[in-house]
Amino acid sequence: MRAYSFPASLFPLSIGILFSMPITDEEVYFLPFLIFSMLCLHGGTNLINDYVDYSKGLDGKHHPGASAFIDRKILQKGQVRKVALFLFGIAFLCALPLFYYGGIPVVILGSIGIMGGYFYTAPPVSYKYRALGDIFVFLLMGVGPAAGVLFLFDSFQISSLFSVLPLAFYITAILHGNNIRDARHDSQYGVHTFAQFLGPVKARWVFVMEIFAAYAIVLFLYFYYGNIYIFLPYLTLPLAIRVAMTVLKSSDTDTTLMYIDKDVAKVYTLFSILYCTGILFFTGPFLQ
């Protein structure tokens, strides 16, 4: 289920929770439902993606994005689909208390999130294959979870939502790096991604802009909040530069990008830990 990617959706939730402080004792009981629903949704999305990609012949045995479940014969292809649907069902059930407490905005955002996860690759929408994966991942895995939490705890503010954008850009960079690596392979199967649309050179520069947009927004937020601790994620800047240079110097025929999605995910995870820590320093008084 590519557990290394789970922080991609959990950290935006954390941003929403931090900017919702203080939360009441009653609201604390919703946190396990919130987190477990998000994990099941993310896991279901990954598995339905694996199922559809295998069905289309996209992920062969030696492809770096191939499913370990199918590749190692832990589950048959049809079983992967059943597990995915089961996880979507659990995600929906866990979301029901959140829908009841949060009202219409949470119902709308949660429903869009669940449907967006399923139709990422599943027909008839399959928006991943229509060069729309990047924008939907930005919205549904970056902005959406934080917005849902803010509405759930009646704490929605534009400034709070803006604060999740560094994570949204990094999450999109994980997918975009993956699509740069797979561009030639995907084109053989009629799959269209944003990276293909841009072409190899522009796609690589867009990847770099996505990475450094995260740091630029952090700089803007420093001037908005006046909190020096928000610069903590800048400690990851050397790692980000190294990943960016790896992508820029790569070609479509070498193997330097084989694990680019995992490499970006590692930097993103460290960035997010430091970013959430920095935010905690100025939301900290509300936790007391």
C-alpha positions in Angstrom: 0.0 0.0 0.0 3.1 2.2 -0.2 3.0 3.1 3.5 5.9 5.5 2.9 3.3 7.8 1.2 0.9 7.9 4.1 2.5 11.1 5.7 1.4 12.8 2.5 -2.2 12.9 3.8 -1.6 12.9 7.5 0.5 16.0 7.8 -2.1 18.3 6.2 -4.5 16.9 8.8 -2.0 17.9 11.4 -1.9 21.4 10.1 -5.7 21.6 10.3 -5.6 20.3 13.9 -2.9 22.7 15.0 -4.8 25.7 13.6 -8.0 24.5 15.3 -6.5 24.7 18.8 -7.9 24.8 21.3 -10.2 21.9 20.7 -12.7 20.8 23.3 -12.7 17.5 25.2 -15.6 16.4 23.1 -13.8 17.2 19.9 -10.8 15.2 20.9 -12.8 12.0 20.5 -13.2 12.7 16.8 -9.4 12.6 16.2 -9.1 8.8 16.0 -12.0 8.7 13.5 -10.4 11.5 11.5 -6.9 9.9 11.3 -8.1 6.3 10.7 -10.6 7.4 8.0 -7.7 9.3 6.2 -5.4 6.3 6.4 -8.0 4.0 5.0 -8.9 6.4 2.2 -5.2 6.8 1.3 -4.7 3.0 1.4 -7.8 2.3 -0.7 -6.6 4.9 -3.2 -3.2 3.3 -3.5 -4.7 -0.2 -3.9 -7.3 0.7 -6.5 -4.5 2.5 -8.4 -2.4 -0.7 -8.3 -5.4 -2.8 -9.4 -6.2 -0.6 -12.4 -2.6 -0.1 -13.4 -2.1 -3.9 -13.4 -5.3 -4.4 -15.3 -4.0 -2.0 -18.0 -0.6 -3.6 -18.1 1.1 -0.4 -16.8 2.9 -2.0 -13.8 4.9 -5.0 -14.8 6.9 -7.2 -12.5 10.1 -5.0 -12.6 8.4 -1.6 -12.7 9.5 0.5 -9.7 5.9 1.5 -9.1 4.6 -2.1 -9.1 2.5 -3.3 -6.3 4.3 -5.5 -3.7 1.0 -7.3 -3.0 0.6 -8.4 -6.6 4.2 -8.7 -7.5 5.0 -11.0 -4.5 1.7 -12.9 -5.0 0.5 -11.9 -1.5 -2.9 -11.1 -3.1 -4.4 -11.8 -6.5 -5.3 -8.9 -8.6 -9.1 -9.3 -7.9 -8.3 -9.5 -4.1 -6.5 -6.2 -4.3 -9.6 -4.6 -5.6 -11.8 -6.1 -2.8 -9.4 -4.9 -0.2 -9.4 -1.5 -1.7 -13.2 -1.3 -1.7 -13.2 -2.6 1.9 -10.8 0.3 2.9 -13.0 2.8 1.1 -16.0 1.4 3.1 -14.2 1.7 6.4 -13.1 5.2 5.5 -16.7 6.2 4.9 -17.9 4.5 8.1 -15.3 6.3 10.2 -16.3 9.6 8.5 -19.9 9.3 9.5 -19.4 10.8 13.0 -17.4 13.6 11.4 -20.2 14.2 8.9 -22.7 14.4 11.8 -20.6 16.8 13.9 -19.2 19.0 11.1 -22.3 19.4 9.0 -22.7 20.1 5.3 -19.1 21.5 4.6 -17.5 18.4 6.1 -20.0 16.1 4.3 -19.2 17.8 0.9 -15.4 17.7 1.4 -15.4 14.2 2.8 -17.5 12.9 0.0 -15.4 14.6 -2.7 -12.3 13.1 -1.0 -13.6 9.5 -1.0 -14.9 9.8 -4.6 -11.7 11.5 -5.7 -9.6 8.7 -4.2 -11.6 6.0 -6.0 -11.9 7.7 -9.4 -8.2 8.6 -9.3 -7.6 5.6 -11.6 -11.0 3.8 -11.6 -13.2 4.2 -14.6 -15.2 5.9 -15.9 -13.4 9.0 -14.7 -9.7 7.9 -14.3 -8.5 11.4 -14.0 -4.9 10.3 -13.4 -4.8 9.2 -17.0 -6.2 12.5 -18.3 -3.3 14.7 -17.1 -5.4 15.9 -14.1 -3.7 13.8 -11.4 -1.4 16.7 -10.2 -4.1 19.3 -9.7 -6.4 16.8 -8.0 -3.7 15.5 -5.7 -2.8 19.1 -4.8 -6.4 19.8 -3.8 -7.6 16.4 -2.4 -4.5 15.3 -0.5 -3.0 18.7 0.3 -5.6 21.4 0.7 -8.7 19.2 1.2 -7.8 17.3 4.5 -6.7 20.6 6.2 -9.9 22.3 5.1 -12.0 19.5 6.3 -10.5 19.6 9.8 -10.8 23.4 10.0 -14.5 23.1 9.1 -15.0 20.2 11.4 -13.8 22.2 14.4 -15.3 25.5 13.2 -11.9 27.1 12.8 -11.9 27.9 9.1 -9.8 30.9 8.1 -8.1 31.6 4.8 -4.8 32.2 6.5 -4.9 28.8 8.1 -5.8 27.1 4.8 -3.0 29.0 3.1 -0.6 27.6 5.6 -1.0 24.1 4.2 0.1 25.1 0.8 3.8 24.2 1.4 2.8 20.7 2.1 0.4 20.6 -0.9 3.2 21.6 -3.3 5.5 19.0 -1.8 2.8 16.3 -2.1 2.3 17.2 -5.8 6.0 17.1 -6.4 6.0 13.4 -5.2 3.5 12.5 -7.9 5.1 14.8 -10.5 8.5 13.2 -10.0 6.9 9.8 -10.3 5.3 10.9 -13.6 8.5 12.3 -15.0 10.2 9.0 -14.4 7.3 7.1 -16.0 6.6 9.5 -18.9 8.0 7.3 -21.7 6.5 4.1 -20.2 3.1 5.7 -19.7 3.0 7.0 -23.3 3.3 3.4 -24.6 0.0 2.6 -22.9 -2.0 5.7 -23.8 -1.7 7.3 -20.4 -1.6 11.1 -20.3 0.0 12.9 -17.4 0.9 16.5 -16.8 4.6 15.6 -17.1 4.0 14.3 -20.6 2.0 17.3 -21.6 4.9 19.6 -20.5 7.7 17.6 -22.1 10.9 16.4 -20.4 12.6 19.8 -20.0 9.6 21.8 -18.8 8.4 19.0 -16.6 11.7 18.9 -14.7 11.6 22.7 -14.2 8.0 22.5 -12.9 9.2 19.9 -10.4 11.8 22.2 -9.2 9.3 25.1 -8.9 6.9 22.8 -6.9 9.7 22.0 -4.4 10.9 25.5 -3.9 7.4 27.0 -3.8 7.1 25.2 -0.4 10.0 27.2 0.9 8.9 30.5 -0.7 5.5 30.2 1.0 7.1 29.5 4.4 9.1 32.8 3.9 5.8 34.6 3.2 4.2 33.1 6.3 7.1 34.3 8.4 6.2 37.9 7.5 2.5 37.2 8.1 2.8 35.4 11.5 6.2 36.9 12.6 7.2 33.5 14.0 10.9 32.6 13.6 10.2 28.9 14.3 8.4 28.6 11.1 11.8 28.6 9.4 12.6 25.1 10.9 11.8 23.3 7.6 14.6 25.3 5.9 16.9 22.8 7.6 15.8 20.4 4.8 16.8 22.8 2.0 20.1 21.0 1.3 18.2 17.8 0.8 15.6 19.5 -1.4 18.4 21.0 -3.6 20.0 17.6 -4.0 16.7 16.1 -5.1 16.0 19.0 -7.5 19.5 18.7 -9.1 19.0 14.9 -9.5 15.8 15.5 -11.4 17.3 18.4 -13.5 20.4 16.3 -14.5 18.4 13.2 -15.3 17.5 11.9 -18.7 14.7 9.7 -19.9 17.1 6.8 -20.5 19.0 6.6 -17.2 17.9 5.1 -13.9 18.6 7.9 -11.5 14.9 8.6 -11.0 14.0 5.0 -10.2 13.0 5.8 -6.6 12.4 9.5 -7.0 8.9 9.3 -5.5 10.4 7.7 -2.3 13.3 10.2 -2.2 10.9 13.2 -2.4 8.6 11.6 0.2 11.5 11.3 2.6 12.4 15.0 2.3 8.7 15.9 2.5 8.2 13.9 5.7 11.2 15.7 7.4 10.0 19.0 6.1 6.5 18.4 7.4 7.7 17.3 10.9 9.8 20.5 11.2 7.0 22.6 9.8 4.4 21.3 12.2 6.9 21.7 15.0 7.4 25.4 14.1 3.6 26.0 13.9 3.2 24.2 17.3 5.6 26.8 18.8 3.1 29.6 18.2 -0.1 27.6 18.7 1.5 26.1 21.8 -0.1 28.4 24.4 -3.5 27.2 23.3 -2.5 23.6 24.2 -2.0 24.5 27.9 
